[in-house]
């Protein structure tokens, strides 16, 4: 059983409340627009962290991360990128990847697609491509959103469960 804390779009701000909400997780995943090497370093010092760069990241952040990150946690294959979209409205460059995924052997198929960018929290199952899509919204204060959001969930074997939406009033 692996507990995950998922965030995106910090834009250089690591709110101390994020660390409070993620104190009991095993790993942190950041879906891009980290904003500074200091934020990434602070997350890595706190918990094991997986991350991708976002369109607003530059310098050390961009050079130390990839645009796409594919990995496995327990029995779930994960694909993470910053600009991804959601079921029915994915970015077009992802479709060939999803087509190859659908043809892959069952143990190689993506079970969870993670992205950020929109600042809109969405968790949706995609029936066409047969995976769960998660976007944690925005954990930073840059942008139009009035609430900072995070996700926390558990991967247990092949199950993704115990999903929690965390909303933090923007101060």
N, C-alpha and C positions, 0 to 999 in steps of 0.2 A: 504494500500500500504506500503510495507516494502522494503527499499533499502538495498542491501547486498554488502559488500566488501569481496571478497574471495581471500585468499592467501595460500601459502604452501611453505615449504622448505626454511624457513628463516635461519635455521642453526645458530641461535644465533645472527643474525644481524637484527635489525629493522631499516631499512633505513627510514630517516625522510620524504622522499618523499611518502612513503606508507601512513603516517598519513595525508599528504596533499591531496592525492587522495581519502582517505576515510573520509574526514571531513564531508561530507553530507550524509553518510550512517547511517542507523539505527542500524545495527548489523555488526560485523566482524566475519567471519568464517575462521578458520585456519585448513588446512587439513594435519597437521603433519610435523614432523621434525622442531619443533619450535626451539630447540637448547639450550634454557635456560629459567629458571623460570622468569628471568627479562624481557625477550621479552613477555612472556605470561602476566605478571603483567602489563606491559606498555600498551598492547592492551586492557586489561580489564579496566584499568583506563581511557582509551580514549573513548571506546565504549563497549556496551555489546558484549561479545565475546563467541563464541561456538568453541570448538576445540577438536581434537583427537591427541593422541600421534603418533609419527612416529618411524620407526625402528632405527633412530639415537638418539632419545630422551632417556634420562635416569633420574634417581634421582627424584627430585620433579616434573618434568614435567610428567614423566611416571606415577607416583603414583597419581597425581591429575586428570588425564584424562583417558578415555577409548580408546580401539582400534577401537570400532564401536560406533557411536552416531546416534541414530534415533530420529528425532524430527519433529515437524510440524510448518510451518510458513504459516499463513493464511490457504489456502486450499491445500497446497502442503506438502506432506510427503517427508522428506529428509533422506537419509542414507549417512553418511560421514565416511570414513576410510582413512588411509594413502595409503596403497598398494592395489590398486583396479584394475588397468588396464583400458581397454576401450572396446567398442563393438567389439565382436569377439575375444577379447584377455583378458578376465577377469582372475583374479587369481582364480584357481579352487575352493578354499574354499568358494567363494561367490555364486557359482551356486546353491547349495541347498537353500540358502537364497532367491535368485532370483526366484527359482521355487515356494517356499512358498508364495512369494510376488505375483506372477502371479495368484495364486489360492485364494488370499485374496479378501475381498469385495472391491469394487471400492474406497470407502472412506479411506481404510487402505493401499492401494497400494503406493509404492514408485513412486514419480513423478520426483525426482531429486536425482541422485547419484553423490556424490562429493568425489574425491580422489586427491592425490598428488603423490609424490615419483619419478616420471619419469623426472621431471624438464622440461617436454614438455607440453606446453599449448595445450589442446584439448577440444573442445566442440562438442559433437556428440549426435544425437538422436539414441537410440537403438530401432529398430523396433521389435526385438525379445522379449525384456523384457518390452517394452513400457514405457521407461523413458528417460529423458535427462541426459547425463553424462557430468560432468565438471571437468577438471583438470586445475588449474590456472597456472601451470608451477612452476617457482621458483622465490621467491621474495628476496632471499639472494644472496650471491656472491660465495658460495661454489659450485663447480662442473664445468662442461664444458660449460654451456650456456653463451652466450655473452650479453644477454639482460635479465633484471629482469622483470618478468611479474606478473600481477594481473588481476582479473576480478571484474567488478562492474555490478550489474543487479538489477532488481526490481521484486518482487513477488507481484502480484496484484490479490487477490482471488486465482484462480487456474492457472493464467497465469504467466509464467516466461518471462519477456520482458526487453527491453532496455539494452541488453547486451553490455558492453563496454570492450574491451581489452585494457589494459594499459601496455605499454612497457616503461621501464626505462633503459636508457643507463647505462651499468655497469661501474661504476667509480672506 
